[in-house]
Amino acid sequence: MSFDLIRSIRRRDPARPSFFEVVFAYNGFHAVLWHRLNHFLWRHHFKTFARILANIARILTGIEIHPEARIGKRLFIDHGTGIVIGQTAMIGDDVTLYHGVTLGGVGRDGDNGRRHPTIGDGVMIGAGAQILGGITIGHKSKIGANSVVVSNIPAHVTALGIPARVIGGDDKARAYGLPSRAELDRLMQRVDSLFEDVQAIKKDAA
């Protein structure tokens, strides 16, 4: 049992769960423990057994993690159901994943030499976000809920949308990777300005 991971979950979850809640009622915690066993078996060439246990873990937790995926310290999977972590994915320390996140492939190697994403330390990925291909998400960045990320994201930024675009620094981002009100206001001002320009062009062309 990882007491460091339990302490981290208790500190980072706004619900402030008890020690026993994390141990017995958090499927994200269970999924990480299962993966540690499966990854150990995979590295020691018991690959078929590792895949079988990984499938059992998926059934029990609702979280699918390939045994070869590399996961750093204190991964916090909040809620967790529907998460998929691909074979060549690499996840740094103190990463937070919400439900429905996919760290998936696109059938070819990316800039990092892998089919699946590399996630830096301290990254937060909002619910339903899809991080696809051999791309890199920089340290302490935040990915907005339901975003689709298909290109590298720098460190210390907030990115959202389909496809995801950098919209600001991560210091103002809220839970689930959503931007602050000020960042949304700036974004909407740009959209409104673009709309006004298009209307003016149409009027001049009429």
Summary of the structure (lengths in Angstrom):
residues: 206
radius of gyration: 19.2
end to end distance: 71.0
largest distance: 71.4
contacts: 704
relative contact order: 0.09
helix: 39%
strand: 19%
